[in-house]
Amino acid sequence: MNRRQLLKIPPSLIGAVVVFIGVSLILMKTGLADTGDRALFDMLMRLRIQSHAVEMNPLISPVDLNDGSLKALNEKIDTREAFADLVGALSDFNVSQTVLDFLFQFPKNEGADGLFINAVRESGNTVLALLVLKKDDDNYAYPQPTAEEEAILTRNLWHITVKGQSAIPEARAVILPFPELADAARALGHINEDPDSDGIFRHVQLLYRWKDGYIPALPLASAALYWEVDPDTVILYPGRELVLPLPLFSEDANPEYIRIPVDEQGRMFIPFVKTWAESYDRIYMERLILAPEDEAARFREGMTGQIALAAEVTTTQKDVGPTAFEGLYPLSGIHAAVLSGLLDGTPDAFIAKPVPVFNALVLLILFAALLFAYRAQRDISFYAIFFSAVLIFTAFNFIRWQFFHIVPWYTLGSCAALFSWLTAFSVRLLTKYHEQSLLENALSRYFHHDLVSRIIKEGKVELAPSSKELTILFSDIAGFTRWSSDKAPKRVHEFLSNFHGCMADIIFAHQGTVDKFIGDGMLAFFGDPLEIPNHAEQCIAAAMAMQRKARELAVKWKPLIDIDLHIRIGINTGRVIVGNLGDASRIEYTVIGAAVNLAQRMESNASVGGILVTGETRKRTGQLFPFGERRTILVKGYDEQEIEVYDIASGVFDEG
């Protein structure tokens, strides 16, 4: 591309490209993109929970050890006799599997432990929990397993096939159930649960590496046992999926594979579908153990073939944490949610992370669409193409979530598009209105910015001198010269800046033009450069507002600089010459003529705190204002001519 071709590229396009790439890199490097997507994911999860769009798998029967169970079973909990009774009762109720989300690290009572071990062994379907201490977790010191524990752990390891490089965390140590109990169990699974970096529970670690094998999570071990999956046939594709081949495959009943979306660390999104309280009809532990025969019969009928998931949910236990939809969520509910998804086994049951290569392709398409928008000549095309592209990108993310349960990947693309659009929009705006901006800067010396915009919109931009009837206003501060003679210049300047700013705002609000500030005085006029038919009315209304504002400022400034603030205002209506006057070295937009001089005389003859207007101005306003009686005065330059004048008494402003 030669220089001439390069110069033809719109500046807005160059700026947009740079900003798009820059914002994308910043969002990725700082993690802000992930933070934004997590917030969006949490919002969508809350909507999913509130909509009750998905049901929990009906095969799970939660069994809760709650405060009532502790009270009813009393010392049987401490001796573990209650757990032996629970496993026995569940076996009697013909459950397909009993999963105990408890740690039984040490033996306690020889008799009760013996009963517990026998119940677990005789059930032949009990899955027990263990706890993993991670390789990078140095907060806990724990000895390595004994030879007996090592042998039990080795029997329960999964020797899966890993396709590619994985970042699955390694276990430093393992807290097992005491050996006799662990040996009696059908399977073991870890109950580790770690929140994301912001403290919210969104993921569960499915596997931990231990020597030459992997320790499965408790719900994964339970699901594999239910589906009769051979762990040696499991395949892990890090960053993609964990594949469980199902020997129970039937075209009518089950999928051939369970494909669990996982990240590089072997974590899956927790497939929450309900709040903890709504997730299942919960069964309390003492009811199962102490059930009379008639209730036991009902349990036997309702729980046959079920997976009983028992966990502690007492108010004293600390195994709770925040989720996207619930501030204090019992973490045992995470196991239930994961197990529910695994038992469903269909793609709809899981939440998947978007594929990075696919994300890059989507970002490239969005970028191309925006480039097309930036090259549009007409503003309407520019806006339409851009917003259509962003709308399609938004809809694409929503559809992927709603129908394919893919986590939104939205923040990076939308923010990069937004900031690049703002850049292109700004450059286009600056380019398009360059000359207009220069003109506005020139006119802003005299007019309020709203009036400047109106002047340009109506095409009144030449401001050539012309003769015109206007209403002129002069004002000054009574006694200002005497007061300021011994005051610090900085204080005087601060006061005048505040005062003139307030007065100018009033003039502008009444469609007037500020000609100039003369020390403590001000010259303004009404009726040019825009035609204002009621310029005399607007001028008097502005003068009255100025007097009211002066009284407010007097209260503010009196304790600060000891000034008794009062202003005089004079007004006259007549023909003047108005426009840009001067030469090449100095030009000024102003008014000149006898009518201007007479307005100044009105100001010098006005009472302190009052307004004095000529008969010409009075004539153009009728009965709109509270004028005093007609009177005449002689003023300098009009020695042989009496001037008809009217006062607006200061009491009117004090009342207003």
C-alpha positions as CSV (number, residue, x, y, z in Angstrom):
1,M,0.0,0.0,0.0
2,N,1.5,3.3,-1.1
3,R,1.2,6.6,0.7
4,R,-1.6,7.9,-1.4
5,Q,-3.7,4.8,-0.7
6,L,-2.9,5.1,3.0
7,L,-4.1,8.6,3.1
8,K,-7.4,7.5,1.7
9,I,-8.1,5.3,4.7
10,P,-10.6,7.2,6.9
11,P,-9.1,8.4,10.2
12,S,-12.1,6.9,12.0
13,L,-11.2,3.4,10.6
14,I,-7.5,3.6,11.8
15,G,-8.5,4.8,15.2
16,A,-11.2,2.1,15.5
17,V,-8.8,-0.7,14.6
18,V,-6.2,0.5,17.1
19,V,-8.7,0.8,19.9
20,F,-10.4,-2.6,19.1
21,I,-7.1,-4.4,19.3
22,G,-5.9,-2.4,22.3
23,V,-9.0,-2.9,24.3
24,S,-9.1,-6.6,23.5
25,L,-5.6,-7.0,24.8
26,I,-6.2,-5.0,27.9
27,L,-9.3,-6.9,28.8
28,M,-7.5,-10.3,28.3
29,K,-4.3,-9.3,30.1
30,T,-6.1,-7.7,33.1
31,G,-8.7,-10.4,33.5
32,L,-11.5,-7.8,33.2
33,A,-13.1,-9.8,30.4
34,D,-13.3,-12.9,32.6
35,T,-14.8,-10.8,35.4
36,G,-17.4,-9.3,33.2
37,D,-18.4,-12.7,31.8
38,R,-18.6,-14.2,35.3
39,A,-21.0,-11.4,36.3
40,L,-23.1,-12.1,33.2
41,F,-23.0,-15.9,33.9
42,D,-24.2,-15.3,37.4
43,M,-27.1,-13.2,36.2
44,L,-28.1,-15.9,33.7
45,M,-27.8,-18.6,36.3
46,R,-30.1,-16.6,38.6
47,L,-32.6,-16.3,35.8
48,R,-32.3,-20.1,35.1
49,I,-33.0,-20.9,38.8
50,Q,-35.9,-18.5,38.9
51,S,-37.5,-19.8,35.7
52,H,-37.5,-23.4,37.0
53,A,-36.7,-24.4,33.4
54,V,-34.9,-27.6,34.4
55,E,-35.8,-30.3,37.0
56,M,-33.4,-32.3,39.3
57,N,-32.9,-35.9,38.4
58,P,-35.6,-37.9,40.2
59,L,-33.2,-40.8,41.1
60,I,-31.6,-38.9,43.9
61,S,-33.1,-39.0,47.5
62,P,-31.3,-36.4,49.8
63,V,-31.0,-37.6,53.4
64,D,-30.3,-34.7,55.8
65,L,-28.7,-34.8,59.1
66,N,-30.2,-31.6,60.5
67,D,-30.7,-30.1,63.9
68,G,-33.8,-32.2,64.5
69,S,-31.9,-35.4,63.6
70,L,-29.0,-34.5,66.0
71,K,-31.5,-34.1,68.8
72,A,-33.5,-37.2,68.1
73,L,-30.6,-39.5,67.6
74,N,-28.4,-37.9,70.3
75,E,-25.4,-40.0,71.2
76,K,-26.0,-42.5,68.4
77,I,-24.5,-39.8,66.0
78,D,-21.4,-39.5,68.1
79,T,-20.8,-43.2,68.3
80,R,-21.7,-43.7,64.7
81,E,-24.4,-46.2,65.6
82,A,-26.9,-44.0,63.8
83,F,-24.9,-44.3,60.5
84,A,-24.9,-48.1,60.8
85,D,-28.7,-47.9,61.3
86,L,-29.0,-45.5,58.3
87,V,-27.1,-47.8,56.0
88,G,-29.0,-50.8,57.2
89,A,-32.4,-49.0,56.8
90,L,-31.5,-47.8,53.3
91,S,-30.5,-51.3,52.3
92,D,-33.9,-52.5,53.6
93,F,-35.5,-49.8,51.5
94,N,-33.8,-51.3,48.4
95,V,-31.9,-48.2,47.4
96,S,-29.5,-48.8,44.5
97,Q,-26.7,-46.8,46.2
98,T,-25.9,-45.1,49.5
99,V,-23.6,-42.0,49.3
100,L,-22.3,-40.7,52.6
101,D,-21.0,-37.1,52.5
102,F,-19.2,-37.4,55.8
103,L,-15.6,-38.0,56.9
104,F,-15.0,-40.9,59.2
105,Q,-11.3,-40.4,59.7
106,F,-10.8,-42.3,63.0
107,P,-12.5,-45.2,64.7
108,K,-14.5,-44.1,67.7
109,N,-16.5,-46.9,69.4
110,E,-15.5,-50.5,68.7
111,G,-19.0,-51.9,69.0
112,A,-20.7,-49.2,66.9
113,D,-17.9,-49.0,64.4
114,G,-18.2,-52.8,63.9
115,L,-21.9,-52.4,63.2
116,F,-21.2,-49.6,60.8
117,I,-18.5,-51.6,59.0
118,N,-20.7,-54.6,58.7
119,A,-23.6,-52.5,57.4
120,V,-21.5,-50.9,54.7
121,R,-20.0,-54.2,53.7
122,E,-23.4,-56.0,53.6
123,S,-25.0,-53.2,51.6
124,G,-22.4,-53.6,48.8
125,N,-23.3,-50.2,47.3
126,T,-22.0,-47.6,49.7
127,V,-19.8,-44.7,48.5
128,L,-17.7,-43.0,51.1
129,A,-16.1,-39.6,51.2
130,L,-12.4,-38.7,51.4
131,L,-10.6,-35.3,51.5
132,V,-7.7,-34.3,49.3
133,L,-4.9,-31.9,50.5
134,K,-3.6,-30.3,47.3
135,K,0.0,-30.1,46.3
136,D,0.1,-26.3,46.6
137,D,-1.8,-26.2,49.9
138,D,0.8,-25.7,52.7
139,N,-1.6,-24.7,55.4
140,Y,-2.1,-28.2,56.6
141,A,0.4,-30.8,57.7
142,Y,-0.8,-34.3,57.2
143,P,1.1,-37.6,57.1
144,Q,1.2,-39.8,54.1
145,P,-1.1,-42.8,54.0
146,T,0.0,-46.0,55.7
147,A,0.6,-49.1,53.6
148,E,-2.9,-50.3,54.3
149,E,-4.4,-46.9,53.4
150,E,-2.2,-46.7,50.3
151,A,-3.5,-50.1,49.2
152,I,-7.1,-49.1,49.7
153,L,-6.6,-45.8,47.9
154,T,-4.8,-47.6,45.0
155,R,-7.8,-49.9,44.5
156,N,-10.1,-46.9,44.2
157,L,-7.9,-44.9,41.8
158,W,-9.1,-44.3,38.2
159,H,-6.5,-45.0,35.5
160,I,-8.0,-43.0,32.8
161,T,-6.6,-42.1,29.3
162,V,-5.6,-38.5,28.9
163,K,-5.5,-37.1,25.4
164,G,-3.2,-34.1,25.5
165,Q,-1.6,-31.9,28.2
166,S,-3.7,-31.4,31.4
167,A,-3.4,-29.1,34.4
168,I,-5.3,-31.4,36.8
169,P,-4.1,-30.5,40.3
170,E,-2.0,-33.1,42.2
171,A,-2.9,-34.4,45.7
172,R,-0.2,-33.9,48.4
173,A,-2.0,-36.1,50.9
174,V,-5.4,-37.8,51.3
175,I,-7.6,-38.0,54.4
176,L,-9.4,-41.4,54.1
177,P,-12.0,-43.1,56.2
178,F,-10.4,-45.3,58.8
179,P,-9.1,-48.4,57.0
180,E,-11.7,-51.1,58.0
181,L,-14.5,-48.8,57.0
182,A,-12.8,-47.7,53.7
183,D,-12.1,-51.3,52.8
184,A,-15.8,-52.1,53.2
185,A,-17.0,-49.4,50.9
186,R,-17.9,-50.0,47.2
187,A,-16.2,-46.8,46.1
188,L,-14.5,-43.7,47.4
189,G,-14.7,-40.1,46.1
190,H,-13.3,-36.8,47.2
191,I,-15.5,-34.0,48.6
192,N,-13.2,-31.0,48.0
193,E,-15.0,-27.9,46.9
194,D,-13.2,-24.6,46.1
195,P,-14.8,-21.3,45.1
196,D,-13.6,-19.2,42.2
197,S,-11.2,-16.3,42.9
198,D,-14.1,-14.0,43.8
199,G,-15.4,-16.5,46.5
200,I,-18.4,-17.8,44.4
201,F,-18.9,-21.5,43.9
202,R,-19.3,-22.1,40.1
203,H,-17.0,-25.1,39.5
204,V,-16.3,-28.5,41.0
205,Q,-13.0,-30.4,40.6
206,L,-13.8,-33.8,39.1
207,L,-10.4,-35.4,39.4
208,Y,-7.2,-35.1,41.5
209,R,-3.9,-36.7,40.4
210,W,-2.4,-39.2,42.9
211,K,0.7,-41.0,41.7
212,D,-0.2,-43.0,38.6
213,G,-4.0,-42.5,38.9
214,Y,-6.8,-40.1,39.6
215,I,-9.2,-39.6,42.6
216,P,-12.7,-39.0,41.4
217,A,-15.1,-36.5,43.0
218,L,-17.8,-38.1,45.2
219,P,-20.7,-37.5,42.7
220,L,-18.5,-38.7,39.8
221,A,-17.7,-41.9,41.7
222,S,-21.4,-42.4,42.5
223,A,-22.5,-41.8,38.9
224,A,-19.8,-44.2,37.5
225,L,-21.0,-46.8,39.9
226,Y,-24.6,-46.3,39.0
227,W,-23.8,-46.5,35.2
228,E,-21.3,-49.4,35.8
229,V,-18.6,-47.5,34.1
230,D,-15.2,-49.1,34.0
231,P,-12.8,-46.3,35.1
232,D,-10.1,-47.6,32.9
233,T,-12.2,-46.8,29.8
234,V,-12.7,-43.1,30.8
235,I,-11.0,-40.6,28.4
236,L,-10.1,-37.1,29.3
237,Y,-9.6,-34.4,26.7
238,P,-8.2,-31.5,28.8
239,G,-10.0,-28.3,28.1
240,R,-12.8,-30.1,26.3
241,E,-14.5,-33.0,27.9
242,L,-14.4,-36.0,30.2
243,V,-15.9,-39.0,28.3
244,L,-17.5,-41.9,30.2
245,P,-18.4,-44.9,28.0
246,L,-21.5,-46.6,29.2
247,P,-21.7,-50.4,29.1
248,L,-25.5,-50.1,29.8
249,F,-25.9,-48.4,26.4
250,S,-29.4,-48.8,25.0
251,E,-30.9,-46.8,22.2
252,D,-34.1,-46.6,24.1
253,A,-32.8,-45.8,27.5
254,N,-29.3,-44.4,27.7
255,P,-26.7,-42.4,25.7
256,E,-23.7,-44.3,24.6
257,Y,-21.4,-41.9,26.3
258,I,-21.6,-39.2,28.9
259,R,-19.6,-36.3,27.7
260,I,-18.8,-33.9,30.6
261,P,-17.5,-30.5,29.5
262,V,-14.3,-29.7,31.6
263,D,-11.6,-27.1,31.5
264,E,-7.8,-27.7,31.5
265,Q,-7.9,-28.4,35.2
266,G,-10.6,-31.0,35.0
267,R,-13.3,-28.8,36.5
268,M,-16.9,-28.7,35.4
269,F,-19.4,-26.0,35.9
270,I,-21.9,-27.0,38.6
271,P,-25.2,-27.6,36.8
272,F,-27.4,-25.8,39.3
273,V,-31.1,-25.9,38.4
274,K,-32.8,-25.2,41.8
275,T,-32.2,-23.4,45.1
276,W,-31.1,-25.8,47.8
277,A,-34.6,-25.7,49.5
278,E,-36.4,-26.4,46.2
279,S,-34.0,-29.0,44.8
280,Y,-35.6,-32.1,46.4
281,D,-38.2,-33.3,48.8
282,R,-35.7,-33.8,51.6
283,I,-35.8,-36.7,54.0
284,Y,-34.5,-36.3,57.5
285,M,-32.2,-38.9,58.9
286,E,-34.1,-39.8,62.1
287,R,-37.2,-40.5,60.1
288,L,-35.5,-43.3,58.1
289,I,-33.9,-44.8,61.2
290,L,-36.8,-44.5,63.6
291,A,-39.6,-45.2,61.0
292,P,-42.4,-47.4,62.2
293,E,-43.4,-50.3,60.0
294,D,-46.1,-48.5,58.1
295,E,-43.8,-45.5,57.3
296,A,-40.9,-47.9,56.5
297,A,-43.2,-49.5,53.9
298,R,-43.8,-46.2,52.3
299,F,-40.1,-45.5,52.2
300,R,-39.4,-48.9,50.7
301,E,-41.9,-48.2,48.0
302,G,-40.6,-44.7,47.3
303,M,-36.8,-45.2,47.5
304,T,-36.4,-48.5,45.7
305,G,-33.7,-48.0,43.0
306,Q,-32.9,-44.5,44.3
307,I,-29.5,-43.1,45.2
308,A,-29.6,-41.9,48.8
309,L,-27.2,-38.9,49.3
310,A,-26.7,-38.3,53.0
311,A,-25.1,-35.1,54.3
312,E,-25.0,-32.9,57.3
313,V,-27.0,-29.6,57.1
314,T,-27.1,-28.6,60.7
315,T,-26.8,-24.9,61.7
316,T,-23.5,-25.5,63.5
317,Q,-21.6,-26.9,60.5
318,K,-19.7,-24.5,58.4
319,D,-19.9,-26.4,55.1
320,V,-21.8,-23.6,53.3
321,G,-20.8,-21.0,50.7
322,P,-22.2,-18.4,48.2
323,T,-23.4,-19.3,44.8
324,A,-24.6,-17.0,42.0
325,F,-28.2,-17.3,43.3
326,E,-27.9,-18.0,47.0
327,G,-25.8,-16.4,49.6
328,L,-25.5,-19.4,52.0
329,Y,-25.8,-22.6,50.0
330,P,-25.0,-26.0,51.8
331,L,-22.1,-27.4,49.8
332,S,-23.6,-30.9,50.0
333,G,-26.1,-29.4,47.5
334,I,-23.3,-29.1,45.1
335,H,-22.7,-32.8,45.1
336,A,-26.5,-33.3,44.5
337,A,-26.5,-30.9,41.6
338,V,-23.4,-32.5,40.0
339,L,-24.8,-36.0,40.5
340,S,-28.1,-34.9,39.0
341,G,-26.4,-33.7,35.9
342,L,-24.2,-36.9,35.6
343,L,-27.3,-39.1,36.0
344,D,-29.1,-37.2,33.3
345,G,-26.1,-37.7,31.1
346,T,-27.3,-35.6,28.2
347,P,-25.6,-32.4,26.8
348,D,-28.6,-30.4,28.1
349,A,-27.6,-31.4,31.6
350,F,-24.2,-29.7,31.5
351,I,-22.8,-26.2,31.2
352,A,-20.0,-25.8,28.7
353,K,-17.2,-23.3,28.3
354,P,-16.9,-21.8,24.8
355,V,-14.1,-23.1,22.6
356,P,-11.3,-20.5,22.3
357,V,-10.8,-21.1,18.6
358,F,-14.5,-20.6,18.0
359,N,-14.4,-17.4,20.1
360,A,-11.5,-16.1,18.0
361,L,-13.5,-16.7,14.9
362,V,-16.6,-14.9,16.3
363,L,-14.4,-12.0,17.3
364,L,-12.9,-11.8,13.8
365,I,-16.4,-11.8,12.2
366,L,-17.5,-9.0,14.6
367,F,-14.3,-7.1,13.8
368,A,-14.9,-7.4,10.1
369,A,-18.5,-6.3,10.5
370,L,-17.4,-3.2,12.4
371,L,-14.8,-2.4,9.7
372,F,-17.6,-2.4,7.2
373,A,-19.6,-0.1,9.4
374,Y,-16.7,2.3,9.8
375,R,-16.3,2.7,6.1
376,A,-19.9,3.8,5.6
377,Q,-20.2,7.3,4.3
378,R,-23.6,8.1,5.7
379,D,-24.1,8.3,9.4
380,I,-27.3,6.3,9.3
381,S,-25.5,3.5,7.7
382,F,-22.7,3.7,10.2
383,Y,-25.1,3.4,13.1
384,A,-27.3,0.7,11.5
385,I,-24.4,-1.6,10.6
386,F,-22.7,-1.2,13.9
387,F,-25.7,-1.7,16.1
388,S,-26.8,-4.6,13.9
389,A,-23.5,-6.3,14.4
390,V,-23.5,-5.9,18.2
391,L,-27.1,-7.0,18.4
392,I,-26.3,-10.1,16.4
393,F,-23.3,-10.8,18.7
394,T,-25.5,-10.4,21.7
395,A,-28.2,-12.6,20.4
396,F,-25.6,-15.2,19.4
397,N,-24.4,-15.4,23.0
398,F,-27.9,-15.6,24.4
399,I,-28.9,-18.3,22.0
400,R,-25.8,-20.3,22.8
401,W,-26.6,-20.1,26.5
402,Q,-30.4,-20.7,26.2
403,F,-30.3,-23.6,23.9
404,F,-26.8,-25.1,24.2
405,H,-25.9,-24.1,27.7
406,I,-22.6,-22.5,26.7
407,V,-21.2,-19.9,29.0
408,P,-21.4,-16.4,27.6
409,W,-18.2,-15.0,26.0
410,Y,-19.4,-11.5,25.7
411,T,-17.4,-8.9,27.6
412,L,-14.3,-8.8,25.4
413,G,-16.2,-8.5,22.1
414,S,-18.8,-6.1,23.2
415,C,-16.4,-3.8,25.1
416,A,-13.9,-3.8,22.3
417,A,-16.7,-3.0,19.8
418,L,-18.2,-0.3,22.0
419,F,-14.9,1.5,22.6
420,S,-13.8,1.3,19.0
421,W,-17.2,2.6,17.9
422,L,-16.9,5.5,20.3
423,T,-13.5,6.2,18.8
424,A,-14.8,6.1,15.3
425,F,-17.8,8.1,16.2
426,S,-15.6,10.8,17.9
427,V,-13.3,11.0,14.9
428,R,-16.1,11.2,12.4
429,L,-17.8,13.9,14.5
430,L,-14.7,15.9,14.8
431,T,-13.9,15.6,11.1
432,K,-17.5,16.4,10.0
433,Y,-17.9,19.4,12.2
434,H,-14.4,20.9,12.2
435,E,-15.4,24.1,10.6
436,Q,-18.5,24.4,12.6
437,S,-16.5,23.9,15.8
438,L,-14.1,26.7,14.8
439,L,-17.2,29.0,14.3
440,E,-18.7,27.9,17.6
441,N,-15.5,28.8,19.4
442,A,-15.6,32.3,17.8
443,L,-19.2,32.9,18.6
444,S,-19.0,31.5,22.2
445,R,-17.4,34.8,23.2
446,Y,-20.8,36.5,22.9
447,F,-23.5,33.8,23.3
448,H,-24.5,30.9,25.4
449,H,-23.6,27.6,23.8
450,D,-27.3,26.8,23.2
451,L,-27.7,30.1,21.3
452,V,-24.5,29.4,19.3
453,S,-26.0,26.1,18.1
454,R,-29.2,27.8,17.2
455,I,-27.4,30.6,15.3
456,I,-25.5,27.9,13.2
457,K,-28.6,25.8,12.7
458,E,-30.5,28.9,11.3
459,G,-27.5,29.9,9.2
460,K,-27.0,33.3,10.9
461,V,-23.2,33.1,10.9
462,E,-21.9,36.2,9.1
463,L,-22.8,38.8,11.8
464,A,-22.3,41.6,9.3
465,P,-23.1,45.1,10.8
466,S,-26.7,46.2,10.3
467,S,-29.2,48.7,11.8
468,K,-31.7,47.0,14.0
469,E,-34.0,47.7,16.9
470,L,-32.8,46.0,20.0
471,T,-33.2,46.3,23.8
472,I,-30.0,47.2,25.6
473,L,-29.2,46.5,29.2
474,F,-26.5,48.0,31.4
475,S,-25.7,46.9,34.9
476,D,-23.1,47.7,37.5
477,I,-22.4,47.1,41.2
478,A,-23.2,50.1,43.5
479,G,-20.1,51.3,45.4
480,F,-17.9,48.6,44.0
481,T,-14.9,50.9,43.3
482,R,-14.8,52.2,46.9
483,W,-15.2,48.7,48.3
484,S,-12.5,47.1,46.1
485,S,-9.9,49.7,46.7
486,D,-8.4,47.9,49.8
487,K,-9.3,44.3,48.9
488,A,-6.9,41.6,47.8
489,P,-6.9,41.3,44.0
490,K,-7.4,37.5,44.2
491,R,-10.5,37.9,46.3
492,V,-11.9,40.6,44.1
493,H,-11.3,38.5,41.0
494,E,-12.9,35.4,42.6
495,F,-16.0,37.5,43.5
496,L,-16.3,39.1,40.1
497,S,-15.9,35.8,38.3
498,N,-18.7,34.2,40.3
499,F,-20.9,37.3,40.0
500,H,-20.5,37.8,36.2
501,G,-21.0,34.1,35.6
502,C,-24.3,34.1,37.4
503,M,-25.5,37.3,35.6
504,A,-24.4,35.9,32.2
505,D,-26.3,32.7,32.8
506,I,-29.4,34.7,33.3
507,I,-28.9,36.7,30.2
508,F,-28.3,33.6,28.2
509,A,-31.4,31.9,29.7
510,H,-33.5,34.8,28.3
511,Q,-32.0,34.6,24.8
512,G,-29.8,37.6,25.3
513,T,-26.3,38.3,24.1
514,V,-23.5,39.4,26.5
515,D,-21.5,42.1,24.7
516,K,-18.8,42.7,27.3
517,F,-17.9,43.0,30.9
518,I,-16.6,46.4,31.9
519,G,-15.0,46.0,35.3
520,D,-18.0,45.4,37.6
521,G,-20.4,46.4,34.9
522,M,-22.0,44.5,32.0
523,L,-23.4,45.4,28.6
524,A,-26.0,43.0,27.1
525,F,-28.6,43.2,24.4
526,F,-31.6,41.3,23.2
527,G,-32.9,40.8,19.6
528,D,-29.7,39.8,17.8
529,P,-28.2,37.8,16.2
530,L,-31.5,35.9,16.4
531,E,-34.8,37.6,15.8
532,I,-36.7,37.9,19.1
533,P,-40.0,39.7,18.6
534,N,-40.4,40.2,22.4
535,H,-36.8,41.3,23.1
536,A,-38.0,44.1,25.4
537,E,-40.0,41.7,27.5
538,Q,-37.1,39.2,27.6
539,C,-34.7,42.0,28.7
540,I,-36.9,43.2,31.6
541,A,-37.5,39.6,32.7
542,A,-33.8,39.0,32.7
543,A,-33.2,42.2,34.7
544,M,-35.6,41.2,37.4
545,A,-34.0,37.8,37.6
546,M,-30.6,39.5,37.9
547,Q,-31.8,41.5,40.9
548,R,-33.2,38.5,42.6
549,K,-29.9,36.6,42.0
550,A,-28.0,39.6,43.3
551,R,-29.9,39.4,46.6
552,E,-29.0,35.7,46.9
553,L,-25.3,36.4,46.2
554,A,-25.3,39.2,48.7
555,V,-26.2,36.7,51.5
556,K,-23.4,34.4,50.3
557,W,-20.6,36.9,49.9
558,K,-21.3,39.3,52.9
559,P,-19.7,37.0,55.5
560,L,-16.9,36.1,53.1
561,I,-15.7,39.5,51.9
562,D,-17.9,42.1,53.7
563,I,-19.5,43.5,50.6
564,D,-23.0,45.0,50.6
565,L,-23.9,43.8,47.2
566,H,-26.5,45.9,45.3
567,I,-26.7,46.4,41.5
568,R,-28.3,49.1,39.3
569,I,-29.8,48.2,36.0
570,G,-30.8,50.5,33.1
571,I,-32.7,49.4,30.0
572,N,-33.5,51.2,26.7
573,T,-35.0,50.1,23.4
574,G,-34.0,51.7,20.1
575,R,-32.2,51.3,16.8
576,V,-28.5,50.6,16.9
577,I,-25.8,49.3,14.7
578,V,-25.0,45.7,15.6
579,G,-22.4,43.2,14.2
580,N,-18.7,42.5,13.8
581,L,-17.0,45.9,14.1
582,G,-13.3,46.7,13.9
583,D,-10.3,46.0,11.6
584,A,-8.2,43.1,10.7
585,S,-6.1,43.3,13.9
586,R,-9.1,43.5,16.2
587,I,-12.7,42.7,15.5
588,E,-15.6,42.7,18.0
589,Y,-19.2,41.8,17.9
590,T,-20.9,44.7,19.6
591,V,-23.6,47.4,19.5
592,I,-23.2,51.2,19.0
593,G,-25.5,54.1,18.8
594,A,-27.4,56.7,20.8
595,A,-29.8,54.0,22.1
596,V,-26.8,52.3,23.7
597,N,-25.7,55.5,25.4
598,L,-29.2,56.2,26.7
599,A,-29.3,52.7,28.2
600,Q,-26.1,53.5,30.1
601,R,-27.7,56.7,31.3
602,M,-30.6,54.7,32.6
603,E,-28.2,52.5,34.6
604,S,-26.4,55.5,36.2
605,N,-29.8,57.1,37.2
606,A,-31.3,53.9,38.5
607,S,-31.9,53.5,42.2
608,V,-29.5,51.2,44.1
609,G,-31.0,47.7,43.8
610,G,-33.6,48.9,41.2
611,I,-34.3,48.9,37.5
612,L,-34.9,52.0,35.4
613,V,-36.4,51.6,31.9
614,T,-37.2,54.2,29.2
615,G,-40.6,54.9,27.9
616,E,-39.7,53.2,24.6
617,T,-39.1,49.9,26.4
618,R,-42.2,50.4,28.6
619,K,-44.3,50.9,25.4
620,R,-43.3,47.4,24.1
621,T,-44.2,45.5,27.2
622,G,-47.6,46.8,28.1
623,Q,-48.9,45.7,31.5
624,L,-46.6,42.7,31.9
625,F,-44.4,44.1,34.6
626,P,-45.0,46.1,37.8
627,F,-43.8,49.6,36.6
628,G,-43.9,52.6,38.8
629,E,-45.5,55.9,37.9
630,R,-44.3,57.7,34.8
631,R,-41.7,60.4,35.4
632,T,-39.1,62.3,33.4
633,I,-35.5,63.0,33.9
634,L,-32.7,64.9,32.3
635,V,-29.6,63.0,31.4
636,K,-26.1,63.8,30.1
637,G,-26.2,64.3,26.4
638,Y,-29.9,65.0,26.4
639,D,-29.8,68.3,28.3
640,E,-32.7,69.9,26.5
641,Q,-34.9,66.8,26.3
642,E,-36.8,65.2,29.1
643,I,-36.6,61.4,29.0
644,E,-39.7,59.4,30.0
645,V,-38.7,56.7,32.5
646,Y,-40.2,54.1,34.7
647,D,-38.9,52.3,37.8
648,I,-39.4,48.8,38.9
649,A,-39.1,49.2,42.6
650,S,-36.7,47.0,44.6
651,G,-39.5,45.8,46.9
652,V,-40.7,43.6,44.0
653,F,-37.5,41.6,44.0
654,D,-37.4,41.3,47.8
655,E,-40.9,39.8,47.7
656,G,-40.1,37.5,44.8
